[in-house]
């Protein structure tokens, strides 16, 4: 456990990451008309390596440790990269099959799985207030997707599977030693993600030729946004308990509705309420709990 639980900064970093992920999702949905989810996963990881290298080079923790790339838990770091690959593949498939807002909304159930996994994996004790907040938020997610039959079709399995995998990625970030730079951990995970994604794409259906500069720019931007977002999430997860961050992940849902409406002419407002109100209420509940506790006991 960290000596100082920087919950506020962790929340800000996670919200920025969620915004970047939504931007990445828009690009993926646009590119999915011409490129498969497997090759988009490979390209995203390849170009997402650049933010990882930049962050590593600028990391004070890494420099002070003599710029060492050796870590005790290297197997765990590589395993996280494999999990990331399956999370990405599941989500990218869903973006090609479903409306942007619907796929994004289901994938935000990550918060529920994150809190659940934190109990057996990290030994966290989650009180009834935070459990209530997460469950209220998840109920809001269900209410948002309920009017659409596509939300309960077999296609919904893919964003739901992505949520489970992403939750595992987040929870395992807290298992690493505190003196290890987040950038080094992300470098290991990025390496195994690239290898795994390229192998899956190659043996599944290969790579299509990139036919335009616009597509090339989109692929590069997709990787940059995704790589930066993952790094910010790793940093935020290592600053505080996941159950503190879980309800705030729901705030990415309204943004996905707006972006889907602006870029794909979706009209999601009829499905935003009352589920959206419950999602916002979950975030407000956790904020109230944090303030009332004075952050004196992070395990309540």
C-alpha positions as CSV (number, residue, x, y, z in Angstrom):
1,X,0.0,0.0,0.0
2,X,1.3,3.5,-0.8
3,X,2.2,5.9,2.0
4,X,0.2,8.6,0.3
5,X,-2.9,7.7,-1.5
6,X,-3.2,10.4,-4.2
7,X,-6.8,9.7,-5.1
8,X,-7.6,13.1,-6.6
9,X,-4.7,13.0,-9.1
10,X,-5.5,9.4,-9.9
11,X,-9.1,10.3,-10.8
12,X,-8.0,13.2,-13.0
13,X,-5.5,10.9,-14.9
14,X,-8.1,8.2,-15.3
15,X,-10.6,10.7,-16.8
16,X,-8.1,12.0,-19.3
17,X,-7.3,8.4,-20.2
18,X,-11.0,7.6,-20.8
19,X,-11.3,10.7,-23.1
20,X,-8.3,9.5,-25.1
21,X,-9.8,6.0,-25.3
22,X,-13.0,7.4,-26.8
23,X,-11.0,9.3,-29.4
24,X,-9.2,6.1,-30.3
25,X,-12.5,4.2,-30.5
26,X,-13.8,6.7,-33.0
27,X,-10.8,6.1,-35.3
28,X,-11.1,2.4,-34.9
29,X,-14.8,2.4,-35.9
30,X,-14.0,4.5,-38.9
31,X,-11.1,2.2,-40.0
32,X,-13.1,-1.0,-39.3
33,X,-14.8,-0.6,-42.7
34,X,-11.5,-1.4,-44.5
35,X,-9.4,-3.2,-41.9
36,X,-10.0,-6.2,-39.6
37,X,-10.0,-5.9,-35.8
38,X,-7.0,-8.2,-35.6
39,X,-4.8,-6.0,-37.8
40,X,-6.1,-2.8,-36.1
41,X,-5.0,-4.4,-32.8
42,X,-1.6,-5.0,-34.2
43,X,-1.2,-1.5,-35.6
44,X,-2.5,0.1,-32.4
45,X,0.1,-1.7,-30.3
46,X,2.9,-1.0,-32.7
47,X,2.3,2.8,-32.9
48,X,1.3,2.9,-29.3
49,X,4.8,2.0,-28.3
50,X,6.1,5.5,-29.0
51,X,4.3,7.1,-26.0
52,X,5.7,4.3,-23.9
53,X,9.2,5.0,-25.0
54,X,8.8,8.8,-24.5
55,X,7.4,8.2,-21.0
56,X,10.2,5.8,-20.2
57,X,12.9,8.3,-21.2
58,X,11.3,11.1,-19.2
59,X,10.7,9.0,-16.1
60,X,12.6,10.3,-13.1
61,X,12.1,7.0,-11.3
62,X,13.7,5.1,-14.1
63,X,16.6,7.5,-14.4
64,X,17.3,7.4,-10.6
65,X,17.4,3.6,-10.7
66,X,20.2,3.7,-13.3
67,X,18.0,3.3,-16.3
68,X,17.5,-0.4,-15.6
69,X,15.0,-2.4,-17.6
70,X,15.1,-5.4,-15.2
71,X,12.1,-6.0,-13.0
72,X,11.5,-8.8,-10.6
73,X,7.9,-9.4,-11.8
74,X,8.7,-9.5,-15.5
75,X,6.5,-12.6,-16.1
76,X,3.5,-10.7,-14.7
77,X,4.3,-7.7,-16.9
78,X,4.4,-9.8,-20.0
79,X,1.2,-11.6,-19.1
80,X,-0.5,-8.2,-18.7
81,X,0.4,-7.5,-22.3
82,X,-1.3,-10.7,-23.5
83,X,-4.4,-9.8,-21.5
84,X,-4.3,-6.3,-23.1
85,X,-4.2,-7.9,-26.6
86,X,-7.4,-9.9,-26.0
87,X,-9.1,-6.9,-24.4
88,X,-8.3,-4.8,-27.4
89,X,-9.4,-7.5,-29.9
90,X,-12.7,-7.9,-28.1
91,X,-13.5,-4.2,-28.0
92,X,-12.4,-3.5,-31.6
93,X,-14.6,-6.3,-32.9
94,X,-17.5,-4.8,-31.0
95,X,-16.9,-1.4,-32.6
96,X,-17.2,-2.9,-36.0
97,X,-20.5,-4.7,-35.1
98,X,-22.3,-2.3,-32.9
99,X,-23.1,1.4,-32.6
100,X,-20.3,3.3,-31.0
101,X,-22.2,4.5,-28.0
102,X,-23.6,1.0,-27.3
103,X,-20.3,-0.8,-27.5
104,X,-18.6,1.9,-25.4
105,X,-21.3,1.8,-22.8
106,X,-21.1,-1.9,-22.3
107,X,-17.3,-1.8,-22.1
108,X,-17.5,0.7,-19.3
109,X,-18.8,-2.1,-17.0
110,X,-15.1,-2.5,-16.4
111,X,-15.6,-0.7,-13.1
112,X,-17.8,-3.4,-11.7
113,X,-15.3,-6.2,-12.6
114,X,-12.4,-4.1,-11.3
115,X,-14.0,-3.8,-7.9
116,X,-14.8,-7.5,-7.8
117,X,-11.3,-8.6,-8.9
118,X,-9.7,-6.2,-6.3
119,X,-11.1,-8.3,-3.5
120,X,-9.5,-11.7,-4.2
121,X,-6.4,-10.4,-6.0
122,X,-5.4,-7.4,-3.9
123,X,-7.2,-8.2,-0.7
124,X,-9.1,-4.9,-0.6
125,X,-12.1,-4.5,1.6
126,X,-14.8,-2.6,-0.2
127,X,-17.6,-1.1,2.0
128,X,-21.2,-1.0,1.2
129,X,-21.1,2.6,0.0
130,X,-18.7,2.0,-2.8
131,X,-20.3,-1.3,-3.7
132,X,-23.6,0.5,-3.9
133,X,-22.0,3.2,-6.1
134,X,-20.6,0.7,-8.5
135,X,-23.8,-1.3,-8.7
136,X,-25.9,1.8,-9.2
137,X,-23.6,2.8,-12.0
138,X,-23.9,-0.6,-13.6
139,X,-27.7,-0.5,-13.3
140,X,-27.5,2.8,-15.2
141,X,-25.4,1.0,-17.9
142,X,-28.1,-1.7,-18.2
143,X,-30.9,0.9,-18.5
144,X,-29.0,2.8,-21.2
145,X,-28.6,-0.2,-23.4
146,X,-32.0,-1.8,-22.6
147,X,-34.0,0.1,-25.3
148,X,-31.8,-1.3,-28.0
149,X,-32.2,-5.0,-28.9
150,X,-28.6,-5.0,-30.2
151,X,-27.4,-4.3,-26.7
152,X,-28.5,-7.8,-25.7
153,X,-27.6,-9.6,-28.8
154,X,-24.6,-12.0,-29.0
155,X,-22.5,-9.0,-30.1
156,X,-22.7,-7.7,-26.6
157,X,-20.4,-10.5,-25.5
158,X,-17.4,-8.7,-27.1
159,X,-17.5,-5.4,-25.2
160,X,-18.4,-7.3,-22.1
161,X,-15.3,-9.6,-22.5
162,X,-13.2,-6.5,-23.1
163,X,-14.4,-5.0,-19.8
164,X,-13.4,-8.2,-18.0
165,X,-9.9,-8.2,-19.6
166,X,-9.3,-4.5,-19.0
167,X,-10.3,-4.9,-15.4
168,X,-7.7,-7.6,-15.0
169,X,-5.1,-5.3,-16.5
170,X,-6.0,-2.6,-14.1
171,X,-6.0,-4.7,-11.0
172,X,-2.7,-6.4,-11.7
173,X,-1.0,-3.0,-12.0
174,X,-1.1,-2.8,-8.2
175,X,0.8,-6.0,-7.8
176,X,4.1,-4.5,-8.9
177,X,6.8,-3.2,-6.5
178,X,6.3,0.5,-5.7
179,X,9.8,1.4,-6.8
180,X,9.4,0.2,-10.3
181,X,8.6,2.9,-12.9
182,X,5.1,2.6,-14.5
183,X,6.9,3.3,-17.9
184,X,9.0,0.2,-17.5
185,X,6.0,-2.0,-16.6
186,X,4.2,-0.6,-19.6
187,X,7.2,-1.3,-21.9
188,X,7.1,-5.0,-21.0
189,X,3.3,-5.2,-21.5
190,X,3.6,-3.3,-24.8
191,X,6.2,-5.7,-26.1
192,X,4.1,-8.8,-25.4
193,X,1.0,-7.0,-26.8
194,X,2.8,-6.3,-30.1
195,X,4.1,-9.8,-30.5
196,X,0.7,-11.3,-29.6
197,X,-1.3,-9.0,-31.8
198,X,0.9,-9.4,-34.8
199,X,0.8,-13.2,-34.5
200,X,-3.0,-13.3,-34.2
201,X,-3.4,-11.0,-37.2
202,X,-0.9,-12.9,-39.3
203,X,-2.5,-16.3,-38.7
204,X,-6.1,-15.1,-38.6
205,X,-6.5,-13.2,-41.9
206,X,-3.3,-11.3,-42.5
207,X,-2.8,-7.6,-43.2
208,X,-4.5,-5.4,-45.8
209,X,-2.6,-2.8,-47.7
210,X,-2.9,0.7,-46.3
211,X,-4.3,2.5,-49.3
212,X,-4.4,6.2,-48.3
213,X,-2.5,8.8,-46.3
214,X,-5.7,9.4,-44.3
215,X,-5.8,5.8,-43.2
216,X,-2.1,5.9,-42.3
217,X,-2.6,9.0,-40.3
218,X,-5.6,7.5,-38.5
219,X,-3.6,4.3,-37.7
220,X,-0.7,6.3,-36.2
221,X,-3.1,8.6,-34.2
222,X,-5.0,5.5,-33.0
223,X,-1.8,4.1,-31.6
224,X,-0.7,7.3,-30.1
225,X,-4.0,8.0,-28.3
226,X,-4.2,4.4,-27.1
227,X,-0.6,4.2,-25.9
228,X,-0.9,7.5,-23.9
229,X,-4.2,6.4,-22.4
230,X,-2.9,3.1,-21.2
231,X,0.1,4.8,-19.5
232,X,-2.1,7.3,-17.7
233,X,-4.3,4.4,-16.5
234,X,-1.3,2.5,-15.2
235,X,-0.2,5.5,-13.3
236,X,-3.6,6.2,-11.8
237,X,-4.2,2.5,-10.8
238,X,-0.9,2.6,-8.9
239,X,-1.9,5.7,-6.9
240,X,-5.0,4.5,-5.3
241,X,-7.4,1.6,-4.8
242,X,-9.3,0.5,-7.9
243,X,-12.6,0.8,-6.1
244,X,-11.9,4.5,-5.7
245,X,-11.5,4.9,-9.5
246,X,-14.3,2.4,-10.6
247,X,-17.3,4.7,-10.4
248,X,-15.5,7.5,-12.2
249,X,-15.0,5.4,-15.3
250,X,-18.7,5.7,-15.9
251,X,-18.3,9.4,-16.8
252,X,-16.8,8.3,-20.1
253,X,-20.3,7.1,-21.2
254,X,-21.9,10.5,-21.8
255,X,-18.8,11.5,-23.9
256,X,-19.2,8.4,-26.0
257,X,-22.8,9.3,-26.7
258,X,-21.8,12.8,-27.8
259,X,-19.0,11.6,-30.0
260,X,-21.2,8.9,-31.6
261,X,-23.8,11.5,-32.4
262,X,-21.3,14.0,-33.8
263,X,-19.2,11.6,-35.9
264,X,-21.6,8.8,-36.8
265,X,-25.0,10.5,-36.7
266,X,-26.2,8.4,-33.9
267,X,-29.1,9.8,-31.9
268,X,-28.5,8.4,-28.4
269,X,-30.3,10.9,-26.2
270,X,-33.5,8.8,-25.8
271,X,-31.4,6.1,-24.2
272,X,-29.3,8.4,-22.0
273,X,-32.0,8.9,-19.4
274,X,-32.7,7.7,-16.7
275,X,-29.6,5.5,-16.9
276,X,-27.4,8.5,-17.3
277,X,-28.7,10.0,-14.1
278,X,-27.9,6.8,-12.2
279,X,-24.4,6.7,-13.7
280,X,-23.8,10.3,-12.5
281,X,-25.3,9.6,-9.1
282,X,-22.7,6.8,-8.7
283,X,-19.8,9.1,-9.2
284,X,-21.3,11.7,-6.9
285,X,-21.8,9.1,-4.2
286,X,-18.2,8.1,-4.2
287,X,-17.1,11.7,-4.1
288,X,-19.3,12.3,-1.0
289,X,-17.9,9.2,0.6
290,X,-14.3,10.3,0.0
291,X,-15.0,13.8,1.5
292,X,-16.9,12.4,4.5
293,X,-14.1,10.0,5.2
294,X,-11.5,12.7,4.9
295,X,-9.4,10.1,3.1
296,X,-8.2,8.8,6.5
297,X,-9.2,5.3,5.8
298,X,-8.8,4.1,2.2
299,X,-10.2,0.7,2.9
300,X,-13.7,1.8,3.8
